[in-house]
Amino acid sequence: MKRLLCALVVLGGCGNSPTGNDAAVPDLATMNDLTSGPPDLSAKPSVDFCQLPGSIVYSANGQQKIPGGPAFDISWIQAPNGFCVHWFANVPDARQLRFAPGGELFVSSPTTPTTGGGPNGLAAIVLLPDDDGDGVADRTIHFLDKLPSTQGLLFANDSLYYQDGTTIRRLSYQSGQRGASGPGAVVVDVTVYQSFGHWPKTLDVADDGTIYVGNGGDQYETCDQTRPFHGGILKLDGSPGGGQVVKGLRNPIAVRCQRGRGNCFTAELALDYSAGAGGREKLIPIHAGDDWGFPCCATKNLPYMGVQPVPDCSNIQSESNAFVIGETPFGIEFDYGAFPAPWTSRIFVALHGEYGTWRGARLVAISTDPMTGLPLPSSDLNGGPSGAMDDFATGWDTGKNDHGRPAALTMSPDGRLFLANDVDGTIVWFAPVRAGG
């Protein structure tokens, strides 16, 4: 099949490279492609992805599988009518997805144990080209090896930024490059606090060029009224260890910025087993100076039960988007106009599900304010999605632990939503059916 040549703007693409060595802080003047608004998806792809062999198409008449394609059963996934799902690849313990400027999908696959993570990682960053355009990765190419503790990935500033343990490294990158000559230079070594279990550090770049990095805290921290920085959000500003932006988080497992809106978000995995005391997982905006209360407060004006002396939670931030404790919001991504109504301009969140049972594992979509791009209020604390939240894809929460757990998300340059499963390594993509297809 003729290769699809995509002229669309690539998410996480790069501006001109700054002078100096790879460890330099990004020069905002070089980030033109990151400040010019969201990707332009007005030019629709010439290929109807849902007609590729192996696609499972959903309609009012039920599922239809296009003959051929990979011999992997993903028919248990339930998606909205007017969409299709397709198997793409398998990478053990796939924990982060990002598209390179040349269109190849990059995947981080650690071996260091992760909270609720999957087995048999590769200790590597790999790339998955689809040169023949059949919707399936041609092969798995190891781009960087010897990375047991890797998760965060970002393409920006003609570079690949990636996590290596406590460090964020930067490697010069050219579009189409499929191998690294060696490790990147250290941009920052995050030493302010290091959690053994919550070691992953995801990162993304804002419209203004600021690169944010998440840092995990720990489950059994003691409430300290002085509120030192442990779990929170840092920025790469040239300061040793990174500049402190947001604090009071237990485990900000995902960091993602919304192109063209000036918004960045993190997914906060709050105190385990705290649902009965008002605890909740959160999708929260990243604003400098915010304090989200952990380990003292569940939310604004609500201290965690049993904390003595009772902390003052009146200055803690209040969330607009909440999930049941244990549902574990893991991946965040945005639609920029590729998906039809009612899924247009939604924020998609992959819920990893409760540890041990995988209860609540699914892919949800949250409506946004058309002016600001911010998510409208939503919650599933009372037994199901409410407000602006809807289930987009389900099938993982079966009570049998037989289909793995949703983890990382990323939107491709051609408007497909890619989803990684870190338990069984499956990577699939979702696409809308073209009119008349």
Secondary structure in CASP SS format (residue, H / E / C, confidence):
PFRMAT SS
TARGET T0000
AUTHOR 0000-0000-0000
METHOD secondary structure of the structure
MODEL  1
M C 1.00
K C 1.00
R C 1.00
L C 1.00
L C 1.00
C C 1.00
A C 1.00
L C 1.00
V C 1.00
V C 1.00
L C 1.00
G C 1.00
G C 1.00
C C 1.00
G C 1.00
N C 1.00
S C 1.00
P C 1.00
T C 1.00
G C 1.00
N C 1.00
D C 1.00
A C 1.00
A C 1.00
V C 1.00
P C 1.00
D C 1.00
L H 1.00
A H 1.00
T H 1.00
M C 1.00
N H 1.00
D H 1.00
L H 1.00
T C 1.00
S C 1.00
G C 1.00
P C 1.00
P C 1.00
D C 1.00
L C 1.00
S C 1.00
A C 1.00
K C 1.00
P C 1.00
S C 1.00
V C 1.00
D C 1.00
F H 1.00
C H 1.00
Q H 1.00
L C 1.00
P C 1.00
G C 1.00
S C 1.00
I E 1.00
V E 1.00
Y E 1.00
S E 1.00
A C 1.00
N C 1.00
G E 1.00
Q E 1.00
Q E 1.00
K E 1.00
I C 1.00
P C 1.00
G C 1.00
G C 1.00
P C 1.00
A C 1.00
F C 1.00
D C 1.00
I C 1.00
S C 1.00
W C 1.00
I C 1.00
Q E 1.00
A C 1.00
P C 1.00
N C 1.00
G C 1.00
F E 1.00
C E 1.00
V E 1.00
H E 1.00
W E 1.00
F E 1.00
A E 1.00
N E 1.00
V C 1.00
P C 1.00
D C 1.00
A C 1.00
R C 1.00
Q E 1.00
L E 1.00
R E 1.00
F E 1.00
A C 1.00
P C 1.00
G C 1.00
G C 1.00
E C 1.00
L E 1.00
F E 1.00
V E 1.00
S E 1.00
S E 1.00
P C 1.00
T C 1.00
T C 1.00
P C 1.00
T C 1.00
T C 1.00
G C 1.00
G C 1.00
G C 1.00
P C 1.00
N C 1.00
G C 1.00
L C 1.00
A C 1.00
A E 1.00
I E 1.00
V E 1.00
L E 1.00
L E 1.00
P C 1.00
D C 1.00
D C 1.00
D C 1.00
G C 1.00
D C 1.00
G C 1.00
V C 1.00
A C 1.00
D C 1.00
R C 1.00
T C 1.00
I E 1.00
H E 1.00
F E 1.00
L E 1.00
D C 1.00
K C 1.00
L C 1.00
P C 1.00
S C 1.00
T C 1.00
Q C 1.00
G C 1.00
L E 1.00
L E 1.00
F E 1.00
A E 1.00
N C 1.00
D C 1.00
S E 1.00
L E 1.00
Y E 1.00
Y E 1.00
Q E 1.00
D E 1.00
G C 1.00
T C 1.00
T E 1.00
I E 1.00
R E 1.00
R E 1.00
L E 1.00
S E 1.00
Y C 1.00
Q C 1.00
S C 1.00
G C 1.00
Q C 1.00
R C 1.00
G C 1.00
A C 1.00
S C 1.00
G C 1.00
P C 1.00
G C 1.00
A E 1.00
V E 1.00
V E 1.00
V E 1.00
D E 1.00
V C 1.00
T C 1.00
V C 1.00
Y C 1.00
Q C 1.00
S C 1.00
F C 1.00
G C 1.00
H C 1.00
W C 1.00
P C 1.00
K C 1.00
T C 1.00
L E 1.00
D E 1.00
V E 1.00
A C 1.00
D C 1.00
D C 1.00
G C 1.00
T C 1.00
I E 1.00
Y E 1.00
V E 1.00
G E 1.00
N E 1.00
G C 1.00
G C 1.00
D C 1.00
Q C 1.00
Y C 1.00
E C 1.00
T C 1.00
C C 1.00
D C 1.00
Q C 1.00
T C 1.00
R C 1.00
P C 1.00
F C 1.00
H C 1.00
G C 1.00
G E 1.00
I E 1.00
L E 1.00
K E 1.00
L C 1.00
D C 1.00
G C 1.00
S C 1.00
P C 1.00
G C 1.00
G C 1.00
G E 1.00
Q E 1.00
V E 1.00
V E 1.00
K E 1.00
G C 1.00
L C 1.00
R C 1.00
N C 1.00
P E 1.00
I E 1.00
A E 1.00
V E 1.00
R E 1.00
C E 1.00
Q E 1.00
R C 1.00
G C 1.00
R C 1.00
G C 1.00
N E 1.00
C E 1.00
F E 1.00
T E 1.00
A E 1.00
E E 1.00
L C 1.00
A C 1.00
L C 1.00
D C 1.00
Y C 1.00
S C 1.00
A H 1.00
G H 1.00
A H 1.00
G C 1.00
G C 1.00
R C 1.00
E E 1.00
K E 1.00
L E 1.00
I E 1.00
P E 1.00
I C 1.00
H C 1.00
A C 1.00
G C 1.00
D C 1.00
D E 1.00
W C 1.00
G C 1.00
F C 1.00
P C 1.00
C C 1.00
C E 1.00
A E 1.00
T E 1.00
K C 1.00
N C 1.00
L E 1.00
P E 1.00
Y C 1.00
M C 1.00
G C 1.00
V C 1.00
Q C 1.00
P C 1.00
V C 1.00
P C 1.00
D C 1.00
C C 1.00
S C 1.00
N C 1.00
I C 1.00
Q C 1.00
S C 1.00
E C 1.00
S C 1.00
N E 1.00
A E 1.00
F E 1.00
V C 1.00
I C 1.00
G C 1.00
E C 1.00
T C 1.00
P E 1.00
F E 1.00
G E 1.00
I E 1.00
E E 1.00
F E 1.00
D C 1.00
Y C 1.00
G C 1.00
A C 1.00
F C 1.00
P C 1.00
A C 1.00
P C 1.00
W C 1.00
T C 1.00
S C 1.00
R C 1.00
I E 1.00
F E 1.00
V E 1.00
A E 1.00
L E 1.00
H C 1.00
G C 1.00
E C 1.00
Y C 1.00
G C 1.00
T C 1.00
W C 1.00
R C 1.00
G C 1.00
A C 1.00
R E 1.00
L E 1.00
V E 1.00
A E 1.00
I E 1.00
S C 1.00
T E 1.00
D C 1.00
P C 1.00
M C 1.00
T C 1.00
G C 1.00
L C 1.00
P E 1.00
L C 1.00
P C 1.00
S E 1.00
S E 1.00
D C 1.00
L C 1.00
N C 1.00
G C 1.00
G C 1.00
P C 1.00
S E 1.00
G E 1.00
A C 1.00
M E 1.00
D E 1.00
D E 1.00
F E 1.00
A E 1.00
T E 1.00
G C 1.00
W C 1.00
D C 1.00
T C 1.00
G C 1.00
K C 1.00
N C 1.00
D C 1.00
H C 1.00
G C 1.00
R C 1.00
P E 1.00
A E 1.00
A E 1.00
L E 1.00
T E 1.00
M E 1.00
S C 1.00
P C 1.00
D C 1.00
G C 1.00
R C 1.00
L E 1.00
F E 1.00
L E 1.00
A E 1.00
N E 1.00
D C 1.00
V C 1.00
D C 1.00
G C 1.00
T E 1.00
I E 1.00
V E 1.00
W E 1.00
F E 1.00
A E 1.00
P E 1.00
V C 1.00
R C 1.00
A C 1.00
G C 1.00
G C 1.00
END
